[in-house]
Amino acid sequence: MPAIRANDNRIAAGQIVQHDVRASIEARWGNWYPDGPNGSAVPIQAFAEAGQTPQIPGPLIRVQSGMLVDVRIRNSIPGTQLTVHGLMDRPALRDRSFDVPFAETRVIRFRAGAPGTFYYWASTTAAAVNRRFGADSQLTGAIVIDPPGAKVPAAQDRIFVIGQWVNVRDPKGRPDFNYELDVINGRAWPFTERLSYARDATVHWRLINPTSGAHPMHLHGFYFRVDSRGDGAADTIYRRDRDRDVRVTELIRPGGTFSMTWHAARAGNWLFHCHLAYHTAAHLPIADMLAGKQSTDDETYENGFLSKGEMGGLILSVAVHGTARTAVQPPVARRLTLLVERASDDRPGAPSYKYVLNEGGKTVAESGAVGPPIILTRNVACGD
């Protein structure tokens, strides 16, 4: 089977013909390498432009609002019926789907309506978008609709599609999420793309989550503004003066999308990742997952593999280059002292401890072993 390449979503599929976009996309089997070309292969179903290498995620459809999009979808996966979703006018009140039997082609035409971040997807098991775990789990591609006449700098307007594959089943035949493999644009950390920006660049990212899990995506080193949130059928784009959408973590739910903008104000090396620990832990070796984990028991996996603390999954590295600014430190407005004390309810032979906070001569403590909350105001310096 052909090797499947990781798609960084920089190049749009199809051709523009008389202001319309025409693309030809095929679903077929291929060998997927989530750990890079030197890693183990996963036989899986993937989308490809006709006559080209299969991709995970599928070919990007990127058009301007008002364009007519003409897509030919061919099913080259033997013994299946391909159910395709998301190729439709937008915004939409609901998803629309159509079936493509094996060795047949369907043509779908739709008008690119309101700008936003969307996606198309398919299943060969009649599963919902968030219930695809096996061979059809990576049949997803991004759709981006830009405003008319927009000029998009590819380096600073990036699209990231989250993927999930679960080949291990529990004794009841259900997906065992302790052994999932999570990817961004077809690769798992440390084989995900390494991003690089010049200091003071303005960066815009789009996230798409066609998986069963919710992912709190967290950026180190910078605040970001949430520009939009959507569900694949419609996208809500917010006014740029909405300060309440400035944050460091955004939860993207199954089937959801969001876009974000941040300013690379500080040089350094940073991470962007899911804030769930099991989505940033190294996955079980692919050979064991392909075997349904038959050669690895839970204790061996947890104590011999996860205990190593290796990272993996939904992580991107971000390097910001340039001369670092010398930060002007504001005057210290508050002085806090955090003390560790023996808890009053500890027992002989089993001592316990808790935090106690002191500010301005006032001591604050909580009952039990829980420390007091430290409530800070952004840009107000504290020290001790």
N, C-alpha and C positions, 0 to 999 in steps of 0.2 A: 504494500500500500504506500501511497505517497507520504512524505514527511509533511506535517502540518507546521506552518510557521506562525510565530507570535505576531499578532497584528497591533502595531502601535497607533493605529487610527490617525495617521497623518495624511494618507492619500485616499481620496474618495474614489469609489467604484464608478464605472460607467463612463459615458461620453455625453457631452452637451450637443444636441442636434436641434437647430432652430429654436434655441432658448428652452428646450425641454431636455430632460435627463433620461437616458436609456441605459439600463444595466441588465446583465444576464448573470444569474446566480444559480449555483448548483449545490445540492446537498449530497455528500458522499463520505465514505469511510476514509480514514487516514491514520497515520501514527503521530500522536501528540507527544511533545517533549516538554512538559511543564518545568523540568529541572535543567533546561538548556539542551543543546544538541548532543552533549556527551552523556546525558542522563538516560534513564529507562524510558521506553516508549509505551504509551497507552493507546491501544486501538479504540478509536472513538469516531463519532459522526461530526462532520464540520461543514461549514459553508465555504464555497470558493467562487470567484469569478470564473465564468465559463472558460475552460482551457488553461486555467492558471492554478497555482499552488493553493491548497486549502488553507484557511486562516482561522485562528481563534484569538479574539472574537471574529465574527464574520465580516465580510466586506462593509466598509463604511459607506453609508449613503448620506452625502452632505450637499444640500441644495439651498437655493434662495427662495424666500417666500414668494408664492405665486407661480412657481414653476410646475409643470406637469411632469410627473415621474412615471416612467414606463419600466416595469420590472418583469423579466422572464424568470420564473422559478422552475428548475428541473429537479426531479427526485431520482437520484442515481444510487439509492440505498436499497439493495435487493430485499424483497419480501416485506416492504413497509408501505404504509400510507403516511405521507408527510402532511401534517397539519400546520399551516403557516399563519401567524398572527402579526399584526402591527403595520402592515402595508396598507395604509388608509389615509383619507383626508384628516387633517388635524386643525383645530382641536376636535376631539370625538367624544360623544357621550358614552360610548362603550367600545370595546375591542371588536374587531371583525376578523374572521378567519376563513380560510378556504383549504381544501384538500388537494393533494397532488399524489396520485398513485405512482408506484414504481415505474420508471422508464418513461414517464409522461412529463409534459411541460404545461404550466399555466402562465398566462399573462395577466398582470394586474396593473391598473392605472389609477393614480391618485394625485390630487393636487396638494402641493406643499403649502399649508396655510400659515397659521401663526408661528412666529419664530419660537424656538425652544429646543430642548433635549429630549429625544425619544428613542425607541428601539423597535426592532422586529425580532421575532423568535419563532422557533418551530419545535415540534415534538413528533416522534415516531411511536409514542406510547399513549397518545391522547392525554397526556398529563398537563396540569396547569403549569404556568411559568415557574412557580416556586415549588413544584413537586417533581422536577426533573433531576434525577440523581446519577444516572448511569450513562449509557451510550449517547443519549440525545441531550445531555446536560449543557453542552457547549454550543448549541445551535442558536446563537444570539448575535445580532449585529446592531451597531449604533446608527441612529438617524438624527442628524442635526439640521435644523432649518434656520438659516441666517436671515437677517433683514435684507431687503432688496438693496443691491449695490454694496453690501458689506465686504470689506477686505480683511480677511482673517489671517493674522500672523500665526503660522502653524506651531512655532516654537513656544508661544505663550498662551495658546488656547488649546489645551489638551483634553482628550477624551479617554476615560478609564472605565472599562467594563469589568465588573467583579464576576468571577466564575467559581463554581463549586462542583466537585465530583466526589461521590460517596459510593464505593464499590463493595463495602463491607456491610453485612446484614447481621442483626442481632438474632437470638434464637427464635424470635417470633416472625422473622423475615422482614423486619423494618430496617430502614437505613440506620446504621450505627454512626452517629455524628462524632464519636470519639476518634474516628479514623477518617475524617474528611480531608480532602485536598482543596485548598483555597488559592485562587490565582487572581492577579490583576493583569488584564490584557494578555492572558494566556500563559503567564509565567508566575511561579511561586518564588518568594524571597529565598535565597539571595540572587536569584536569576531574573528578577524584575528589572525594568529599565532604571538606569541611574540618571536622574534629572539634574540639569545644570542651568543656572541663571546668573546673569550679571547683577551685581548689587544695584538696588533701586528699580529693578524691573517690576512691572505690574503683570501678575500672572493670573490667568483664568483657567479653571479646571471644570470639567463636567464628569459626574459620577453616575454610573448606571448599575443597578443591582437586580439582575434577573435570577436570584438565588432564593433559597428557603430561609436564610438567616437575615436578621437585622444587624447592621454594622455601624457602630459609632466611630466614624472616621475622624482621626485626631491629627492635627498638624503641630509639630514641635517648632518653637522659636518665634511664631508669628500668630497674630489674630487674622481671621479671614471673614469676609462678608458673604453671607448666603444670598445669591442673586436670584435663585429660582428653586422651586420644588415641583415635582411632577410624579405621575403614575404610569407613564408610557403612552397614555391616550391623550392627556392634556398636560400642559406645563404652565405654572403660575410664575410670572416674572415680576419681581418686586421693584419698587422705586429704590433708587440708589441712596436715598437719604434715610433709610430705615436702620438706625443705629442699633436697634434691638437684635438685629440679625448678625451682629459682630460677635464671633465666638472662636473657640479653638477646637471644638468637637461638634460634629453634626451626625445625627442618627439617620441612616438611610434604610428604610424598611424594605421587605421583600417586594420586588416589582417596582420599586421607587427610583427616582432620579433626583439629583440636585446639582446646581452649579455654584461655584464660589470664586471669589477674587481676593488675592492677597498681594501685599507689597513686600518685596524682598529687600527689606531695609537693612538687614544685618548679614555680614559675611559669616560663613560657617557651614558646617555639615549638619543636616537636620533629617528628620524622618516624618513620613506621613503614613499612618497605619490604622488598622482597626484596633479599637481599645479593648476588645475581648481577648483574653490571654490565649485561649485555644485557637483563635484565628491568626495568631502570630507565633505559633509554635511549629517547629519542623514536623512535617508529616511523616507518617509511617513509610518505610521504603516501598516504592511503587510495586516491586515484585510481590511483596506481601499483600498489598491491596488488591492486585490483580488476582491473587490466589484466594481472595476473600478472607485474608488474615489467618489462613489455616496453619501457617508455620509459626505464628507469634501469639502467645496468650496475653491476657490483659496485664498480668503482673510483670511480664518481661517488657512489654511496651512501656508501661508507666515507670518502672524502676530502672530499666536498662536503657531506655531511649529518651523518654521525656525528661528524666532526671538530669540529663546532660545540659538542659537549659538552652538548647540551640533554637535560634529563631527561624521562622519560615512564614509562608502564607502571605497575608495581605499587608505587605510593607513596601514602600517606595523610599529610596534615598533621595535627598534633595541637597545639592551643593550650591551655595551662593558665593560667587567669586567677586573679589574687589577689595579695596582697602577698607578695613573696618573703621567705622567712625569711633571717635573717642566720646564715650557717653558722658553727658553732663549729669552728675548725680544731684538730684534734688536734696534739699536739706531734710534731715531726718525729723519727721513730724511725730512719730510714735516710737517708744522704746518698749519692747516686749522681752520678757524673760520667761523661758520655758524650762521648768524644772521637772526632774524625774524623782518621785517619792514612793516610799513603800505604801502600798494600799492598806487601809485600816482593817480590811476583812481578810488579810492573808493568814495562812495557817502555818504552824511550825513545820519545817521541812519542805514547805511548798510556798515560798515567798512570791508575792505578786507586786507589780508596780503600776503606777499611773502617772500621767502628765498633770502638772499644775501650772497655770499661767499667772504671771504677775505683770501688771501694767500700772504705772503711776502709784505704786505702793498698795494697790488693790490686788488681792489674790482671788483667782477664779478657779474653781474646781467642780467636777461633776461627780455624782455618786457612782459607786462601782468602779470599774476599771477603764471607763471611757474618758478620754481627755476632753477639755472644753473646746468649743469651736473657736477658731481664729478667723475673725471677719476683717478683711482688708479692703481698701479702696484703691482702685487702679491709679497708678502714678503718684501715690502717696508713699513715701519711703518709710520703712520701718527697720529697726536694727537693735542689736545688743551685743 
